[in-house]
């Protein structure tokens, strides 16, 4: 079975096409403004930054951003964006283990499209890992996509833990099985409330946004 990193490396050249879809523009414009407002004045750790699409909006208002991704192909795309290098540092790093992330350096953590790849049975442990790196009162912002009928790739299977998987076909026809969870608002609030206070969930047509302060 191919890894998630192999999937993203393979699809990197076409990764940003989703953000060009006309139907998503209202959601994206709203989220661009919201993300910039949330990151105002923060020292931000961005997880699985991908092509740097969201990094460019974080950088508008944040004091500094460290944006990590484990995929060199994605980081190459991110490095090509017109983003202030005095504010943003792109670095190869494992968002799953946070092995090279120093504790106590960041006041906020942002992740777009990453939470849906964390297995349900691993989520509490992962939130504890984030807490150990960011510390009490750090702002956590998670952004991910909704399951939209007729738009989202159909669910191919569900495992014993309730994780759902899609079969995604790349432009060249190669197929990848990818874990992609679509949590309900109640699931998000319950899970995040184990590790954070002031949890809020906002759901638009194509995306959801969850925020909280780590306990």
Secondary structure, 3 states (H helix, E strand, C coil): CCCHHHHHHHHHHHHHHHHHCHHHHHHHHHHHHHHHHHCCCCEEEEECCCCCCCHHHHHHHCCEEEEEECCHHHHHHHHCCCCCCCCEEEEECCCCCCCCCCCCCCCEEEEECCHHHCCHHHHHHHHHHHHHHHCCCCEEEEEEECCCCCCCCCEEEECCCCCEEEEEECCCCCEEEEECCCCCHHHHHHHHHCCEEEEEEEECCCEEEEEEEEC
